Amino acid sequence: MPQPGPSGAPSSAAVLDRLTDVARRRGIDAAADTPVADLLAAIDPQALVPQHLVLMAGAVLAFVFRYDRMLAEPASDAGELPIADRSI
């Protein structure tokens, strides 16, 4: 398990581990070796970010992950309607 930073705050690696765990529980395949994981690991966990910005970034990432998942799925039958994603 990653060690806390010098001020007792979680390290970037600990934050990344936590975020990927949450993503996996939501059914998103969040590998630790993806470009998104590299970006998340570079974030300073002690920086103050306004709550509305965090919520907006989460919504954008959720949309991107769903879109990526949709592109990876084989085409469904024309008669089937898409089902809603109720994971949030």
PDB file of N, CA, C and O in Angstrom:
ATOM      1  N   MET A   1       0.849  -1.185   0.000  1.00  0.00           N
ATOM      2  CA  MET A   1       0.000   0.000   0.000  1.00  0.00           C
ATOM      3  C   MET A   1       0.891   1.243   0.000  1.00  0.00           C
ATOM      4  O   MET A   1       1.870   1.294   0.745  1.00  0.00           O
ATOM      5  N   PRO A   2       0.567   2.255  -0.829  1.00  0.00           N
ATOM      6  CA  PRO A   2       1.379   3.469  -0.879  1.00  0.00           C
ATOM      7  C   PRO A   2       1.379   4.201   0.454  1.00  0.00           C
ATOM      8  O   PRO A   2       0.385   4.216   1.180  1.00  0.00           O
ATOM      9  N   GLN A   3       2.517   4.805   0.753  1.00  0.00           N
ATOM     10  CA  GLN A   3       2.685   5.536   2.006  1.00  0.00           C
ATOM     11  C   GLN A   3       2.163   6.962   1.872  1.00  0.00           C
ATOM     12  O   GLN A   3       2.178   7.525   0.778  1.00  0.00           O
ATOM     13  N   PRO A   4       1.701   7.552   2.976  1.00  0.00           N
ATOM     14  CA  PRO A   4       1.251   8.942   2.928  1.00  0.00           C
ATOM     15  C   PRO A   4       2.403   9.877   2.599  1.00  0.00           C
ATOM     16  O   PRO A   4       3.571   9.547   2.806  1.00  0.00           O
ATOM     17  N   GLY A   5       2.052  11.052   2.081  1.00  0.00           N
ATOM     18  CA  GLY A   5       3.042  12.073   1.769  1.00  0.00           C
ATOM     19  C   GLY A   5       3.629  12.663   3.039  1.00  0.00           C
ATOM     20  O   GLY A   5       3.254  12.262   4.141  1.00  0.00           O
ATOM     21  N   PRO A   6       4.557  13.624   2.892  1.00  0.00           N
ATOM     22  CA  PRO A   6       5.248  14.176   4.056  1.00  0.00           C
ATOM     23  C   PRO A   6       4.328  14.849   5.064  1.00  0.00           C
ATOM     24  O   PRO A   6       4.625  14.833   6.258  1.00  0.00           O
ATOM     25  N   SER A   7       3.234  15.433   4.630  1.00  0.00           N
ATOM     26  CA  SER A   7       2.350  16.136   5.568  1.00  0.00           C
ATOM     27  C   SER A   7       1.234  15.239   6.096  1.00  0.00           C
ATOM     28  O   SER A   7       0.317  15.722   6.760  1.00  0.00           O
ATOM     29  N   GLY A   8       1.301  13.945   5.810  1.00  0.00           N
ATOM     30  CA  GLY A   8       0.257  13.033   6.256  1.00  0.00           C
ATOM     31  C   GLY A   8      -0.863  12.879   5.249  1.00  0.00           C
ATOM     32  O   GLY A   8      -1.731  12.024   5.420  1.00  0.00           O
ATOM     33  N   ALA A   9      -0.862  13.697   4.191  1.00  0.00           N
ATOM     34  CA  ALA A   9      -1.868  13.587   3.136  1.00  0.00           C
ATOM     35  C   ALA A   9      -1.545  12.368   2.282  1.00  0.00           C
ATOM     36  O   ALA A   9      -0.384  11.970   2.190  1.00  0.00           O
ATOM     37  N   PRO A  10      -2.552  11.773   1.660  1.00  0.00           N
ATOM     38  CA  PRO A  10      -2.280  10.604   0.819  1.00  0.00           C
ATOM     39  C   PRO A  10      -1.400  10.985  -0.368  1.00  0.00           C
ATOM     40  O   PRO A  10      -1.476  12.103  -0.878  1.00  0.00           O
ATOM     41  N   SER A  11      -0.575  10.050  -0.796  1.00  0.00           N
ATOM     42  CA  SER A  11       0.283  10.293  -1.947  1.00  0.00           C
ATOM     43  C   SER A  11      -0.540  10.207  -3.229  1.00  0.00           C
ATOM     44  O   SER A  11      -1.684   9.755  -3.212  1.00  0.00           O
ATOM     45  N   SER A  12       0.050  10.644  -4.335  1.00  0.00           N
ATOM     46  CA  SER A  12      -0.629  10.550  -5.630  1.00  0.00           C
ATOM     47  C   SER A  12      -0.966   9.101  -5.956  1.00  0.00           C
ATOM     48  O   SER A  12      -2.035   8.811  -6.493  1.00  0.00           O
ATOM     49  N   ALA A  13      -0.052   8.192  -5.629  1.00  0.00           N
ATOM     50  CA  ALA A  13      -0.291   6.776  -5.907  1.00  0.00           C
ATOM     51  C   ALA A  13      -1.474   6.252  -5.096  1.00  0.00           C
ATOM     52  O   ALA A  13      -2.261   5.451  -5.601  1.00  0.00           O
ATOM     53  N   ALA A  14      -1.606   6.694  -3.848  1.00  0.00           N
ATOM     54  CA  ALA A  14      -2.730   6.260  -3.016  1.00  0.00           C
ATOM     55  C   ALA A  14      -4.047   6.780  -3.576  1.00  0.00           C
ATOM     56  O   ALA A  14      -5.051   6.067  -3.583  1.00  0.00           O
ATOM     57  N   VAL A  15      -4.038   8.017  -4.042  1.00  0.00           N
ATOM     58  CA  VAL A  15      -5.251   8.586  -4.640  1.00  0.00           C
ATOM     59  C   VAL A  15      -5.605   7.824  -5.908  1.00  0.00           C
ATOM     60  O   VAL A  15      -6.774   7.511  -6.133  1.00  0.00           O
ATOM     61  N   LEU A  16      -4.610   7.520  -6.743  1.00  0.00           N
ATOM     62  CA  LEU A  16      -4.849   6.760  -7.969  1.00  0.00           C
ATOM     63  C   LEU A  16      -5.418   5.381  -7.647  1.00  0.00           C
ATOM     64  O   LEU A  16      -6.367   4.939  -8.296  1.00  0.00           O
ATOM     65  N   ASP A  17      -4.851   4.696  -6.652  1.00  0.00           N
ATOM     66  CA  ASP A  17      -5.361   3.378  -6.260  1.00  0.00           C
ATOM     67  C   ASP A  17      -6.817   3.462  -5.822  1.00  0.00           C
ATOM     68  O   ASP A  17      -7.632   2.617  -6.192  1.00  0.00           O
ATOM     69  N   ARG A  18      -7.134   4.460  -5.051  1.00  0.00           N
ATOM     70  CA  ARG A  18      -8.509   4.637  -4.563  1.00  0.00           C
ATOM     71  C   ARG A  18      -9.471   4.886  -5.732  1.00  0.00           C
ATOM     72  O   ARG A  18     -10.550   4.295  -5.785  1.00  0.00           O
ATOM     73  N   LEU A  19      -9.083   5.758  -6.663  1.00  0.00           N
ATOM     74  CA  LEU A  19      -9.945   6.061  -7.810  1.00  0.00           C
ATOM     75  C   LEU A  19     -10.142   4.845  -8.706  1.00  0.00           C
ATOM     76  O   LEU A  19     -11.253   4.610  -9.183  1.00  0.00           O
ATOM     77  N   THR A  20      -9.095   4.073  -8.944  1.00  0.00           N
ATOM     78  CA  THR A  20      -9.256   2.881  -9.778  1.00  0.00           C
ATOM     79  C   THR A  20     -10.104   1.829  -9.067  1.00  0.00           C
ATOM     80  O   THR A  20     -10.847   1.101  -9.725  1.00  0.00           O
ATOM     81  N   ASP A  21     -10.012   1.731  -7.744  1.00  0.00           N
ATOM     82  CA  ASP A  21     -10.877   0.809  -6.999  1.00  0.00           C
ATOM     83  C   ASP A  21     -12.346   1.201  -7.148  1.00  0.00           C
ATOM     84  O   ASP A  21     -13.203   0.344  -7.362  1.00  0.00           O
ATOM     85  N   VAL A  22     -12.630   2.491  -7.033  1.00  0.00           N
ATOM     86  CA  VAL A  22     -14.009   2.972  -7.194  1.00  0.00           C
ATOM     87  C   VAL A  22     -14.499   2.685  -8.609  1.00  0.00           C
ATOM     88  O   VAL A  22     -15.635   2.248  -8.795  1.00  0.00           O
ATOM     89  N   ALA A  23     -13.652   2.926  -9.603  1.00  0.00           N
ATOM     90  CA  ALA A  23     -14.038   2.671 -10.994  1.00  0.00           C
ATOM     91  C   ALA A  23     -14.342   1.192 -11.211  1.00  0.00           C
ATOM     92  O   ALA A  23     -15.322   0.856 -11.876  1.00  0.00           O
ATOM     93  N   ARG A  24     -13.521   0.313 -10.663  1.00  0.00           N
ATOM     94  CA  ARG A  24     -13.759  -1.129 -10.828  1.00  0.00           C
ATOM     95  C   ARG A  24     -15.068  -1.561 -10.167  1.00  0.00           C
ATOM     96  O   ARG A  24     -15.785  -2.407 -10.700  1.00  0.00           O
ATOM     97  N   ARG A  25     -15.378  -0.982  -9.008  1.00  0.00           N
ATOM     98  CA  ARG A  25     -16.650  -1.317  -8.348  1.00  0.00           C
ATOM     99  C   ARG A  25     -17.834  -0.866  -9.186  1.00  0.00           C
ATOM    100  O   ARG A  25     -18.911  -1.457  -9.111  1.00  0.00           O
ATOM    101  N   ARG A  26     -17.641   0.179  -9.987  1.00  0.00           N
ATOM    102  CA  ARG A  26     -18.702   0.687 -10.867  1.00  0.00           C
ATOM    103  C   ARG A  26     -18.743  -0.053 -12.200  1.00  0.00           C
ATOM    104  O   ARG A  26     -19.555   0.279 -13.064  1.00  0.00           O
ATOM    105  N   GLY A  27     -17.881  -1.048 -12.378  1.00  0.00           N
ATOM    106  CA  GLY A  27     -17.899  -1.829 -13.605  1.00  0.00           C
ATOM    107  C   GLY A  27     -17.044  -1.261 -14.721  1.00  0.00           C
ATOM    108  O   GLY A  27     -17.186  -1.669 -15.873  1.00  0.00           O
ATOM    109  N   ILE A  28     -16.159  -0.325 -14.403  1.00  0.00           N
ATOM    110  CA  ILE A  28     -15.283   0.271 -15.412  1.00  0.00           C
ATOM    111  C   ILE A  28     -13.921  -0.390 -15.294  1.00  0.00           C
ATOM    112  O   ILE A  28     -13.330  -0.433 -14.215  1.00  0.00           O
ATOM    113  N   ASP A  29     -13.426  -0.907 -16.416  1.00  0.00           N
ATOM    114  CA  ASP A  29     -12.114  -1.537 -16.422  1.00  0.00           C
ATOM    115  C   ASP A  29     -11.060  -0.439 -16.387  1.00  0.00           C
ATOM    116  O   ASP A  29     -10.710   0.122 -17.426  1.00  0.00           O
ATOM    117  N   ALA A  30     -10.561  -0.135 -15.220  1.00  0.00           N
ATOM    118  CA  ALA A  30      -9.603   0.958 -15.038  1.00  0.00           C
ATOM    119  C   ALA A  30      -8.237   0.371 -14.732  1.00  0.00           C
ATOM    120  O   ALA A  30      -7.882   0.166 -13.571  1.00  0.00           O
ATOM    121  N   ALA A  31      -7.483   0.105 -15.770  1.00  0.00           N
ATOM    122  CA  ALA A  31      -6.137  -0.441 -15.589  1.00  0.00           C
ATOM    123  C   ALA A  31      -5.199   0.649 -15.088  1.00  0.00           C
ATOM    124  O   ALA A  31      -5.377   1.825 -15.404  1.00  0.00           O
ATOM    125  N   ALA A  32      -4.214   0.256 -14.314  1.00  0.00           N
ATOM    126  CA  ALA A  32      -3.284   1.230 -13.735  1.00  0.00           C
ATOM    127  C   ALA A  32      -2.226   1.692 -14.730  1.00  0.00           C
ATOM    128  O   ALA A  32      -1.421   2.565 -14.405  1.00  0.00           O
ATOM    129  N   ASP A  33      -2.210   1.123 -15.938  1.00  0.00           N
ATOM    130  CA  ASP A  33      -1.181   1.501 -16.909  1.00  0.00           C
ATOM    131  C   ASP A  33      -1.758   2.254 -18.110  1.00  0.00           C
ATOM    132  O   ASP A  33      -1.186   2.207 -19.198  1.00  0.00           O
ATOM    133  N   THR A  34      -2.861   2.933 -17.928  1.00  0.00           N
ATOM    134  CA  THR A  34      -3.481   3.691 -19.013  1.00  0.00           C
ATOM    135  C   THR A  34      -3.047   5.151 -18.961  1.00  0.00           C
ATOM    136  O   THR A  34      -2.559   5.613 -17.930  1.00  0.00           O
ATOM    137  N   PRO A  35      -3.219   5.883 -20.061  1.00  0.00           N
ATOM    138  CA  PRO A  35      -2.893   7.320 -20.039  1.00  0.00           C
ATOM    139  C   PRO A  35      -3.688   8.092 -18.982  1.00  0.00           C
ATOM    140  O   PRO A  35      -3.172   9.035 -18.382  1.00  0.00           O
ATOM    141  N   VAL A  36      -4.940   7.693 -18.755  1.00  0.00           N
ATOM    142  CA  VAL A  36      -5.746   8.373 -17.733  1.00  0.00           C
ATOM    143  C   VAL A  36      -5.124   8.156 -16.358  1.00  0.00           C
ATOM    144  O   VAL A  36      -5.060   9.082 -15.550  1.00  0.00           O
ATOM    145  N   ALA A  37      -4.672   6.947 -16.095  1.00  0.00           N
ATOM    146  CA  ALA A  37      -4.029   6.661 -14.809  1.00  0.00           C
ATOM    147  C   ALA A  37      -2.746   7.469 -14.656  1.00  0.00           C
ATOM    148  O   ALA A  37      -2.435   7.944 -13.564  1.00  0.00           O
ATOM    149  N   ASP A  38      -2.002   7.627 -15.748  1.00  0.00           N
ATOM    150  CA  ASP A  38      -0.782   8.445 -15.689  1.00  0.00           C
ATOM    151  C   ASP A  38      -1.113   9.893 -15.344  1.00  0.00           C
ATOM    152  O   ASP A  38      -0.410  10.527 -14.556  1.00  0.00           O
ATOM    153  N   LEU A  39      -2.190  10.413 -15.939  1.00  0.00           N
ATOM    154  CA  LEU A  39      -2.599  11.789 -15.634  1.00  0.00           C
ATOM    155  C   LEU A  39      -3.041  11.925 -14.178  1.00  0.00           C
ATOM    156  O   LEU A  39      -2.687  12.892 -13.503  1.00  0.00           O
ATOM    157  N   LEU A  40      -3.816  10.950 -13.699  1.00  0.00           N
ATOM    158  CA  LEU A  40      -4.283  11.006 -12.315  1.00  0.00           C
ATOM    159  C   LEU A  40      -3.123  10.900 -11.331  1.00  0.00           C
ATOM    160  O   LEU A  40      -3.139  11.534 -10.276  1.00  0.00           O
ATOM    161  N   ALA A  41      -2.121  10.103 -11.675  1.00  0.00           N
ATOM    162  CA  ALA A  41      -0.970   9.945 -10.787  1.00  0.00           C
ATOM    163  C   ALA A  41      -0.157  11.232 -10.685  1.00  0.00           C
ATOM    164  O   ALA A  41       0.542  11.451  -9.696  1.00  0.00           O
ATOM    165  N   ALA A  42      -0.248  12.080 -11.705  1.00  0.00           N
ATOM    166  CA  ALA A  42       0.518  13.331 -11.705  1.00  0.00           C
ATOM    167  C   ALA A  42      -0.155  14.440 -10.905  1.00  0.00           C
ATOM    168  O   ALA A  42       0.453  15.484 -10.669  1.00  0.00           O
ATOM    169  N   ILE A  43      -1.397  14.231 -10.486  1.00  0.00           N
ATOM    170  CA  ILE A  43      -2.133  15.264  -9.758  1.00  0.00           C
ATOM    171  C   ILE A  43      -1.595  15.393  -8.338  1.00  0.00           C
ATOM    172  O   ILE A  43      -1.333  14.392  -7.670  1.00  0.00           O
ATOM    173  N   ASP A  44      -1.435  16.620  -7.888  1.00  0.00           N
ATOM    174  CA  ASP A  44      -1.022  16.885  -6.508  1.00  0.00           C
ATOM    175  C   ASP A  44      -2.234  16.677  -5.600  1.00  0.00           C
ATOM    176  O   ASP A  44      -3.193  17.443  -5.688  1.00  0.00           O
ATOM    177  N   PRO A  45      -2.219  15.657  -4.726  1.00  0.00           N
ATOM    178  CA  PRO A  45      -3.400  15.387  -3.896  1.00  0.00           C
ATOM    179  C   PRO A  45      -3.659  16.453  -2.837  1.00  0.00           C
ATOM    180  O   PRO A  45      -4.727  16.459  -2.225  1.00  0.00           O
ATOM    181  N   GLN A  46      -2.709  17.350  -2.609  1.00  0.00           N
ATOM    182  CA  GLN A  46      -2.904  18.381  -1.598  1.00  0.00           C
ATOM    183  C   GLN A  46      -3.452  19.678  -2.186  1.00  0.00           C
ATOM    184  O   GLN A  46      -3.757  20.613  -1.445  1.00  0.00           O
ATOM    185  N   ALA A  47      -3.578  19.740  -3.490  1.00  0.00           N
ATOM    186  CA  ALA A  47      -4.090  20.960  -4.119  1.00  0.00           C
ATOM    187  C   ALA A  47      -5.574  21.126  -3.792  1.00  0.00           C
ATOM    188  O   ALA A  47      -6.327  20.153  -3.755  1.00  0.00           O
ATOM    189  N   LEU A  48      -5.979  22.369  -3.556  1.00  0.00           N
ATOM    190  CA  LEU A  48      -7.383  22.650  -3.275  1.00  0.00           C
ATOM    191  C   LEU A  48      -8.119  22.839  -4.595  1.00  0.00           C
ATOM    192  O   LEU A  48      -7.799  23.736  -5.375  1.00  0.00           O
ATOM    193  N   VAL A  49      -9.100  21.988  -4.834  1.00  0.00           N
ATOM    194  CA  VAL A  49      -9.883  22.048  -6.062  1.00  0.00           C
ATOM    195  C   VAL A  49     -11.330  22.299  -5.659  1.00  0.00           C
ATOM    196  O   VAL A  49     -11.857  21.600  -4.793  1.00  0.00           O
ATOM    197  N   PRO A  50     -11.980  23.285  -6.270  1.00  0.00           N
ATOM    198  CA  PRO A  50     -13.388  23.546  -5.932  1.00  0.00           C
ATOM    199  C   PRO A  50     -14.253  22.314  -6.202  1.00  0.00           C
ATOM    200  O   PRO A  50     -14.046  21.599  -7.183  1.00  0.00           O
ATOM    201  N   GLN A  51     -15.216  22.082  -5.325  1.00  0.00           N
ATOM    202  CA  GLN A  51     -16.056  20.891  -5.426  1.00  0.00           C
ATOM    203  C   GLN A  51     -16.771  20.810  -6.763  1.00  0.00           C
ATOM    204  O   GLN A  51     -16.858  19.727  -7.343  1.00  0.00           O
ATOM    205  N   HIS A  52     -17.288  21.928  -7.273  1.00  0.00           N
ATOM    206  CA  HIS A  52     -18.022  21.876  -8.539  1.00  0.00           C
ATOM    207  C   HIS A  52     -17.108  21.462  -9.690  1.00  0.00           C
ATOM    208  O   HIS A  52     -17.571  20.838 -10.646  1.00  0.00           O
ATOM    209  N   LEU A  53     -15.822  21.796  -9.617  1.00  0.00           N
ATOM    210  CA  LEU A  53     -14.884  21.387 -10.654  1.00  0.00           C
ATOM    211  C   LEU A  53     -14.628  19.884 -10.587  1.00  0.00           C
ATOM    212  O   LEU A  53     -14.516  19.226 -11.621  1.00  0.00           O
ATOM    213  N   VAL A  54     -14.537  19.346  -9.385  1.00  0.00           N
ATOM    214  CA  VAL A  54     -14.353  17.904  -9.219  1.00  0.00           C
ATOM    215  C   VAL A  54     -15.563  17.151  -9.764  1.00  0.00           C
ATOM    216  O   VAL A  54     -15.408  16.144 -10.455  1.00  0.00           O
ATOM    217  N   LEU A  55     -16.769  17.635  -9.457  1.00  0.00           N
ATOM    218  CA  LEU A  55     -17.982  16.986  -9.953  1.00  0.00           C
ATOM    219  C   LEU A  55     -18.059  17.047 -11.472  1.00  0.00           C
ATOM    220  O   LEU A  55     -18.446  16.070 -12.114  1.00  0.00           O
ATOM    221  N   MET A  56     -17.695  18.188 -12.051  1.00  0.00           N
ATOM    222  CA  MET A  56     -17.731  18.327 -13.502  1.00  0.00           C
ATOM    223  C   MET A  56     -16.701  17.401 -14.153  1.00  0.00           C
ATOM    224  O   MET A  56     -16.997  16.756 -15.159  1.00  0.00           O
ATOM    225  N   ALA A  57     -15.503  17.332 -13.590  1.00  0.00           N
ATOM    226  CA  ALA A  57     -14.477  16.447 -14.137  1.00  0.00           C
ATOM    227  C   ALA A  57     -14.919  14.987 -14.046  1.00  0.00           C
ATOM    228  O   ALA A  57     -14.675  14.207 -14.968  1.00  0.00           O
ATOM    229  N   GLY A  58     -15.562  14.616 -12.948  1.00  0.00           N
ATOM    230  CA  GLY A  58     -16.073  13.251 -12.810  1.00  0.00           C
ATOM    231  C   GLY A  58     -17.135  12.931 -13.840  1.00  0.00           C
ATOM    232  O   GLY A  58     -17.162  11.827 -14.385  1.00  0.00           O
ATOM    233  N   ALA A  59     -18.018  13.892 -14.116  1.00  0.00           N
ATOM    234  CA  ALA A  59     -19.058  13.683 -15.126  1.00  0.00           C
ATOM    235  C   ALA A  59     -18.445  13.516 -16.510  1.00  0.00           C
ATOM    236  O   ALA A  59     -18.884  12.671 -17.289  1.00  0.00           O
ATOM    237  N   VAL A  60     -17.437  14.317 -16.814  1.00  0.00           N
ATOM    238  CA  VAL A  60     -16.764  14.206 -18.120  1.00  0.00           C
ATOM    239  C   VAL A  60     -16.067  12.856 -18.238  1.00  0.00           C
ATOM    240  O   VAL A  60     -16.177  12.192 -19.269  1.00  0.00           O
ATOM    241  N   LEU A  61     -15.351  12.443 -17.197  1.00  0.00           N
ATOM    242  CA  LEU A  61     -14.678  11.147 -17.242  1.00  0.00           C
ATOM    243  C   LEU A  61     -15.672   9.994 -17.362  1.00  0.00           C
ATOM    244  O   LEU A  61     -15.415   9.034 -18.089  1.00  0.00           O
ATOM    245  N   ALA A  62     -16.798  10.075 -16.662  1.00  0.00           N
ATOM    246  CA  ALA A  62     -17.822   9.027 -16.764  1.00  0.00           C
ATOM    247  C   ALA A  62     -18.346   8.940 -18.191  1.00  0.00           C
ATOM    248  O   ALA A  62     -18.530   7.842 -18.717  1.00  0.00           O
ATOM    249  N   PHE A  63     -18.588  10.092 -18.826  1.00  0.00           N
ATOM    250  CA  PHE A  63     -19.050  10.106 -20.213  1.00  0.00           C
ATOM    251  C   PHE A  63     -18.006   9.477 -21.135  1.00  0.00           C
ATOM    252  O   PHE A  63     -18.341   8.669 -22.001  1.00  0.00           O
ATOM    253  N   VAL A  64     -16.750   9.850 -20.947  1.00  0.00           N
ATOM    254  CA  VAL A  64     -15.683   9.326 -21.800  1.00  0.00           C
ATOM    255  C   VAL A  64     -15.543   7.819 -21.632  1.00  0.00           C
ATOM    256  O   VAL A  64     -15.391   7.104 -22.623  1.00  0.00           O
ATOM    257  N   PHE A  65     -15.593   7.319 -20.398  1.00  0.00           N
ATOM    258  CA  PHE A  65     -15.482   5.878 -20.177  1.00  0.00           C
ATOM    259  C   PHE A  65     -16.669   5.138 -20.793  1.00  0.00           C
ATOM    260  O   PHE A  65     -16.487   4.072 -21.381  1.00  0.00           O
ATOM    261  N   ARG A  66     -17.885   5.686 -20.667  1.00  0.00           N
ATOM    262  CA  ARG A  66     -19.053   5.039 -21.276  1.00  0.00           C
ATOM    263  C   ARG A  66     -18.933   5.021 -22.795  1.00  0.00           C
ATOM    264  O   ARG A  66     -19.238   4.013 -23.433  1.00  0.00           O
ATOM    265  N   TYR A  67     -18.489   6.128 -23.371  1.00  0.00           N
ATOM    266  CA  TYR A  67     -18.330   6.213 -24.823  1.00  0.00           C
ATOM    267  C   TYR A  67     -17.275   5.217 -25.294  1.00  0.00           C
ATOM    268  O   TYR A  67     -17.463   4.544 -26.307  1.00  0.00           O
ATOM    269  N   ASP A  68     -16.175   5.121 -24.569  1.00  0.00           N
ATOM    270  CA  ASP A  68     -15.122   4.175 -24.910  1.00  0.00           C
ATOM    271  C   ASP A  68     -15.641   2.744 -24.825  1.00  0.00           C
ATOM    272  O   ASP A  68     -15.335   1.916 -25.684  1.00  0.00           O
ATOM    273  N   ARG A  69     -16.425   2.455 -23.789  1.00  0.00           N
ATOM    274  CA  ARG A  69     -17.003   1.120 -23.638  1.00  0.00           C
ATOM    275  C   ARG A  69     -17.964   0.821 -24.787  1.00  0.00           C
ATOM    276  O   ARG A  69     -17.998  -0.299 -25.296  1.00  0.00           O
ATOM    277  N   MET A  70     -18.753   1.835 -25.198  1.00  0.00           N
ATOM    278  CA  MET A  70     -19.701   1.653 -26.291  1.00  0.00           C
ATOM    279  C   MET A  70     -18.956   1.342 -27.595  1.00  0.00           C
ATOM    280  O   MET A  70     -19.406   0.494 -28.366  1.00  0.00           O
ATOM    281  N   LEU A  71     -17.836   2.003 -27.852  1.00  0.00           N
ATOM    282  CA  LEU A  71     -17.069   1.759 -29.069  1.00  0.00           C
ATOM    283  C   LEU A  71     -16.477   0.356 -29.087  1.00  0.00           C
ATOM    284  O   LEU A  71     -16.295  -0.224 -30.157  1.00  0.00           O
ATOM    285  N   ALA A  72     -16.178  -0.188 -27.925  1.00  0.00           N
ATOM    286  CA  ALA A  72     -15.558  -1.507 -27.845  1.00  0.00           C
ATOM    287  C   ALA A  72     -16.565  -2.639 -27.959  1.00  0.00           C
ATOM    288  O   ALA A  72     -16.185  -3.771 -28.260  1.00  0.00           O
ATOM    289  N   GLU A  73     -17.852  -2.355 -27.724  1.00  0.00           N
ATOM    290  CA  GLU A  73     -18.870  -3.400 -27.769  1.00  0.00           C
ATOM    291  C   GLU A  73     -19.263  -3.697 -29.209  1.00  0.00           C
ATOM    292  O   GLU A  73     -19.294  -2.790 -30.041  1.00  0.00           O
ATOM    293  N   PRO A  74     -19.565  -4.968 -29.515  1.00  0.00           N
ATOM    294  CA  PRO A  74     -20.039  -5.293 -30.861  1.00  0.00           C
ATOM    295  C   PRO A  74     -21.417  -4.672 -31.094  1.00  0.00           C
ATOM    296  O   PRO A  74     -22.175  -4.435 -30.153  1.00  0.00           O
ATOM    297  N   ALA A  75     -21.722  -4.418 -32.355  1.00  0.00           N
ATOM    298  CA  ALA A  75     -23.012  -3.815 -32.698  1.00  0.00           C
ATOM    299  C   ALA A  75     -24.144  -4.740 -32.263  1.00  0.00           C
ATOM    300  O   ALA A  75     -24.076  -5.953 -32.462  1.00  0.00           O
ATOM    301  N   SER A  76     -25.173  -4.164 -31.673  1.00  0.00           N
ATOM    302  CA  SER A  76     -26.318  -4.959 -31.226  1.00  0.00           C
ATOM    303  C   SER A  76     -27.316  -5.092 -32.371  1.00  0.00           C
ATOM    304  O   SER A  76     -27.196  -4.419 -33.396  1.00  0.00           O
ATOM    305  N   ASP A  77     -28.298  -5.963 -32.186  1.00  0.00           N
ATOM    306  CA  ASP A  77     -29.347  -6.119 -33.198  1.00  0.00           C
ATOM    307  C   ASP A  77     -30.113  -4.820 -33.344  1.00  0.00           C
ATOM    308  O   ASP A  77     -30.251  -4.059 -32.386  1.00  0.00           O
ATOM    309  N   ALA A  78     -30.609  -4.569 -34.542  1.00  0.00           N
ATOM    310  CA  ALA A  78     -31.345  -3.325 -34.795  1.00  0.00           C
ATOM    311  C   ALA A  78     -32.629  -3.268 -33.979  1.00  0.00           C
ATOM    312  O   ALA A  78     -33.108  -2.178 -33.668  1.00  0.00           O
ATOM    313  N   GLY A  79     -33.197  -4.418 -33.625  1.00  0.00           N
ATOM    314  CA  GLY A  79     -34.451  -4.441 -32.893  1.00  0.00           C
ATOM    315  C   GLY A  79     -34.305  -4.135 -31.412  1.00  0.00           C
ATOM    316  O   GLY A  79     -35.293  -3.825 -30.747  1.00  0.00           O
ATOM    317  N   GLU A  80     -33.112  -4.214 -30.894  1.00  0.00           N
ATOM    318  CA  GLU A  80     -32.905  -3.978 -29.465  1.00  0.00           C
ATOM    319  C   GLU A  80     -32.725  -2.502 -29.179  1.00  0.00           C
ATOM    320  O   GLU A  80     -32.058  -1.788 -29.928  1.00  0.00           O
ATOM    321  N   LEU A  81     -33.324  -2.053 -28.091  1.00  0.00           N
ATOM    322  CA  LEU A  81     -33.122  -0.683 -27.648  1.00  0.00           C
ATOM    323  C   LEU A  81     -31.987  -0.665 -26.636  1.00  0.00           C
ATOM    324  O   LEU A  81     -31.850  -1.606 -25.854  1.00  0.00           O
ATOM    325  N   PRO A  82     -31.175   0.380 -26.631  1.00  0.00           N
ATOM    326  CA  PRO A  82     -30.100   0.438 -25.634  1.00  0.00           C
ATOM    327  C   PRO A  82     -30.677   0.554 -24.229  1.00  0.00           C
ATOM    328  O   PRO A  82     -31.719   1.176 -24.024  1.00  0.00           O
ATOM    329  N   ILE A  83     -29.997  -0.043 -23.277  1.00  0.00           N
ATOM    330  CA  ILE A  83     -30.454   0.049 -21.894  1.00  0.00           C
ATOM    331  C   ILE A  83     -29.732   1.199 -21.209  1.00  0.00           C
ATOM    332  O   ILE A  83     -28.605   1.538 -21.571  1.00  0.00           O
ATOM    333  N   ALA A  84     -30.376   1.788 -20.231  1.00  0.00           N
ATOM    334  CA  ALA A  84     -29.789   2.923 -19.518  1.00  0.00           C
ATOM    335  C   ALA A  84     -28.707   2.431 -18.567  1.00  0.00           C
ATOM    336  O   ALA A  84     -28.811   1.347 -17.993  1.00  0.00           O
ATOM    337  N   ASP A  85     -27.683   3.231 -18.412  1.00  0.00           N
ATOM    338  CA  ASP A  85     -26.624   2.933 -17.454  1.00  0.00           C
ATOM    339  C   ASP A  85     -27.054   3.481 -16.104  1.00  0.00           C
ATOM    340  O   ASP A  85     -27.138   4.696 -15.926  1.00  0.00           O
ATOM    341  N   ARG A  86     -27.325   2.601 -15.158  1.00  0.00           N
ATOM    342  CA  ARG A  86     -27.818   3.024 -13.846  1.00  0.00           C
ATOM    343  C   ARG A  86     -26.735   2.905 -12.785  1.00  0.00           C
ATOM    344  O   ARG A  86     -27.041   2.750 -11.602  1.00  0.00           O
ATOM    345  N   SER A  87     -25.469   2.976 -13.194  1.00  0.00           N
ATOM    346  CA  SER A  87     -24.383   2.777 -12.238  1.00  0.00           C
ATOM    347  C   SER A  87     -24.122   3.999 -11.378  1.00  0.00           C
ATOM    348  O   SER A  87     -23.421   3.901 -10.371  1.00  0.00           O
ATOM    349  N   ILE A  88     -24.666   5.145 -11.749  1.00  0.00           N
ATOM    350  CA  ILE A  88     -24.403   6.360 -10.971  1.00  0.00           C
ATOM    351  C   ILE A  88     -25.578   6.657 -10.079  1.00  0.00           C
ATOM    352  O   ILE A  88     -25.559   7.641  -9.340  1.00  0.00           O
TER     353      ILE A  88
END
